Amino acid sequence: MSQPAATWAAMVGSSGGSNQRQATTTFAPGPAPATAVVDHLETPEAAVRERWAEEQNKLHQLLHERDIHEWAVPGVEGSLGSPLRLVGGVDISFVKDDAVTACASLVVLELPSLEVVYKDCTMVEMREPYIPGFLAFREVNHLLARLQVLRTTAPHLVPQVILVDGNGILHVRGFGLASHLGVLADIPTIGVGKKLFHLDGFKSERAYREKEYVEHLQAGGDYFPLVGRERKTWGAALRVTDGASRPVYVSIGHRVSLETAIAVVMACSQHRIPEPVRQADLQSRGVLRRLEAAAKHGNGGGDGAGASGQVHRGTRAGRGGRGSQNGRGGHGGGSGGHGQNGGRAGQFRGKGQGRGQVQGDGP
């Protein structure tokens, strides 16, 4: 996804003000030379790249590409501990034609049923620019915030491992979003890419389809390692089900081996996309659809935007009422519970000043 020029202009105005003032005083009225405009726009991005690359390298030193956890996955040799039970998934979906406003979601599924036991979707604004190779700096803080809310409100549902819609070490500097999140949250993570990240001499996906896919991906569970020119294994192309001929690209995020990462993805898959990532995507897109529908019907005029909600199993502490969702807002009665048997709590924030809340029962 390319970054709109307007976002860079906003960034220059706030954090690169000296550059902007210099451009104003140097050039006479009228169009500036093309080279000067290019320099003016590229200078802040170059500075950001350098700073972020340095931070990536420092965090990379804390990365562990081996199993460091206390749970076991069937089929993994030497896997010790109690069976893996709680698996998280994270995703960020953007409002249509808007590169700034998005919905960040965290879901937790229970194995082996793959039942969603927790979900949290919150509207966020991207304050950092998108720069290829540095996606984590744009998104990771929003995901960390969702995880912190879970740790505070429902610590018994904190996932033992998180599947990330993005790459781990399958990255130009070996430190993609999944690795970044894992290191900062100190939690095992796995990268699940839908498209092949081209680096280290990898062929195109089309070339793989014509040969390696046909030879090695005959059925669900088949995979082949992604090995670079220097014989480094970056990840694996994995066919997760018999019905999904296209693979996903699995990579180590943090504190798991590639063997474990593949086994976890297989344990969580009913479709091509592993269920934790798929559910996180469905939940975030569902919130955006509801906001779009509300906006079309005039339920919450104004320029602001936001929506947030949490749902997790709990004791039925009461059946909630339903608050209004118009621009002036309202509050539903009752409250959702927390614990074992179902319970629901959610919140809808309309655009502008309007605000409404919905609280009820049963996910």
N, C-alpha and C positions, 0 to 999 in steps of 0.2 A: 504494500500500500504506500503510495507516494504521499509526501507531506505537503499540504497546500502552502502556497507562498505566503498566504496571509498569516499563518501560524509563525513562520519564520520572521515576518515583519513585526509581529507582536513581540516575539522574543528579543529581537534586536532593540526594540523600543524600550524594553524593561531592563534587560540584563546587559545589553550592549550599547547603552546610551552614548558612551564616548565615541564609538565608531559613527553613530548616527550624527552627532553634532559635528564631527570632523567632516563628514560628507557634505553637510549643509554649508559650512563656511568655505570649503575648498572650491566648490564649483559655482560658477556664475549662474544666474537664472537661465532656465532652458534645460533641455535634455542633457543628462550627464553622458560622458563617453561610455560605450557598452562595457569596456573592460573594467571601468571603475565601478559600474553597477554590479558586475559579477563579483569583483573583489569584496564589495560591501556586503553582498549576501552570503558569500562563502566563508568569510572570516569567522563569524560566530559558529557556524557548523563545524569548521575545522577545529576550533578551540574546544567545542563540546566533545567531538570525537576523541581528541587527545586525552581529555580529562576522563571520559568514560572508559577508554581503553586501559588507562592506568588503573582505574578502579576495578575493572574486570580482571586484570592480571593479579591484583592483590587478593581478590576474592577467590580466584582460581587456586591459589595456594592452599585454601581450606577445603577444597573439593576432595571427596573420597569416591573412588570408582570401584569399590568393593562392598560386600554385604556387611553393614554395621547396623544391626537392628535385632529385635528380640522376638521375631515372628518367623513362621515357616511357611513355605509354599510347596504344595505337592509336586513331586517330579524334579525338584532341585536337589542335587546331591549335596549332602552336608548341611542342608537347611535345618536349623535347630530352633526350638522355641515352640510356643503355642501357635495354632493355625492362624494365619492372617484373617482378620475379621472386618476391619473398617478401612475402606479405600476411598480416598477423596478424588474429586475432579474439579478443575478450575477452567474458566473460560471468560473471555471478554468479547461482547458483541457490540457493534457500533450502530448508532442511529443512522438510518439511510441518508446518504449524501452529507454526512457530518463526521469529520475525522476527529472531533473533540469529545462529543457526548457519547457515552457508552454505558453498558450495564455489565458490572463485574459479578460473577457468580461462583459460588463454592457449594458443591454438593458432597454428601458423604453417603456411600452405599455399604450395605452389610453383605458380606459373603457367608454362605454361597448363594443366597437368594437373589442378590443384586437389588434388594429393596432400598429405596431412597429413605434414609432415616433422618437426614438433615438437608436443608437447602436455604441458601441466603443469596438474594439478588439485590444489588444496590446500584443505583445510578451514580456515575462518576464523571468527572471531567479530566481529560488528559492535559496535563500542564507541561509535559515535556514533548519535544518534537520527535517525529518518527525518523530514525536514521537506520538504514539497513545494517544489520549486525548488532544493533543495540536496542532491540525491542524491549528487553527486560527493564531498561531504565524508564521506559514509558509506562509499563504496565505493572511491574512487580509490587510497587507500594500499595496499589489497590488490592492486590491479591493478599498481601501480608495483612492488610487491615481486616479483610474478611476472616482470615484465619485467627486473628487476635480476638475478634468478636466471638468466634466459636470457642476458643480457649477460655474465654471469660464466662460465657453464658451456658455452655454445655460441654464442659471438659471431658465428660465420659464419652463424647462422640468425636473427639479429635481423631482424625484418620491416622493410621499407622504408616501409610504411604500415600502420596498424591500423584495422580496422573495429570500431566500438563499438556494443554493443546499448544504444543510447540516443542522445540528441540532442547536436548540436554547438551552433551558433549559433541553432538553432531552439529558443529558450529565452526565458523571460520577461526575463532580463537578458543574453541573447545569449551565454551561457557555460555550456552544459550539460556533461554528463560527458565527452563526446568531446573538447570543447575543453579542459576542465580537464586531462584525461590528456595530451593532446598538448602543452600548454604545459609542464607539469611534467616530462614525459619528453623534451621537445624532439624530437618525432617527428611526422611527418604523421599525422593522424587524420581519420576520416570518421564522422559520426553516422548510424546507421541505426535509425529509429524504426518500430515496428509500428503505433502509433496516432498520430493527429494531435495535436500539442501545440497547444492553443487559445490564441492570442494575437493581438494586433494586428488584430482584426476578422475572423479566419478563420471561415468557416462550419463547421457541423458536418460530420462525415464523411458522414452520411446525405445532406445537401444536396449535397455534392460527388459522391456516388455517382449521384445522380439527374441530374446535368448534366455536370460536368467529366469524370468518369470515362468516361461514355458518349461524349462528344465527342472527348476527347484521348487516352484510354488504350485504343486498339484492339488493340495487339499489343505483344510484348516489346520494350522499348527506348523506348516512348512515355512521355513525361512532360509535366507542366506545372508551371511555377514557382509557388511559394507566395509571393504578393506581398501585403504588408500595406497598411493604409490610407494610410501615408506613402510608398507605392511601394517600400518596402524588400523585397528578395528574401531570404526566410528559408531557403529550401531548395526541394525539388522533390518532387512525388508521382510516383514512378517505377514503372511496370509492368515487372518484370524478365524475365518469360517470357510466352510466349503462353498457357500454361496457368494462370497466376496472375492472376486478374482483379483481386484486391485489390492496391493498390500498397504499397510501403514509402516512408517519408518520409526522404529523404536530405538531409543538411545538412553544411556545412563544419564540420570539427572544428578543424584547425590545419594551416597550411602547404599547403593545397590550395585550388584554385578549385572552384566548384560543378560546372563542366563536367568537371573531372578526377574529382571525387568520383563523379559519375554514371557516367563511363566505367569507373572501377575497380569499382564495384558490379556493373555489367553484365558485366565480365570475370570476376567471381567467382561468378556466379549460375547455378545449375541448377534451383533451386526459388524460391519466393517470397522466402525469407530468404537473403541472400548466404551462400555456403558457409563463410567464416571465422567469421561469427557463429553460423551453424547448427551447425557442428562444436563450437565452444566451448560452446554450450548442451547439445548431445548428450553431450559428455564430462563436463561438470559434473553433469548429471542422472544419468548412468551411475554416477558415484561415489556419489551419494546413494542410488540404488537398491541398490547393493551393500552399503552400510553398513546400510541398513534391513533387507535380507535377512539380513545377519550378525547383527544385533541380535535378529531374530526367532528365529534358531536358537541364540541364546545364545553366539555366538562373540565374546566380549569384553564382559563385563558391566561395570557401573560407570557413573559419571555423566559422565565425560569424553567427548570426541568428537574425531575428527580423521582425516584421510586425506590423503595427498599422493602424488604420483607424477610422474615425468617420463618421456617416451618421445621419443626422436629417433633418426634414422638414425645408424648407427655401424658401425665394423668389428666383426666378430664376435669379440670378445675372449674369448668363452666362453659356454657354455650354462648359464644359472643354474639353481640348484636352487629348490625351493619351500619357503619357510618356513611354519611353522604360523600360522594366523590365529585362534587361540583367545585367551582372556583372558590367558594367561601369556606368549604370544608365542614367537617362534623366529626363526631366521635361515636363509634359503636359501643354498646354496653358489653359487659362481661369481659373475660380474658381467656386466652389460650393457656393450656397447662404445660408442664414440663415433666418428663419422666418416661413412662413405659408404654402407655396404651393409646397414644394418638392425642393430638392437641395441636392447635395451630395458632400462630400469631403472625399477622402481616401488617404492612403499612403501605399506603399509597399516598404519594405526595404529588399533587397536581402541579401544573405549570403556574408560574407567577406566585401570587400570594395564597392561592387556594390550597387547601390541605384537607384530606379526609383520611380516616383510619378504618381498617377492617379487622376485626378480631373474631375468631370463631373456633370451630373445633374440627378435628380430624383431617389429616393430610389426604 
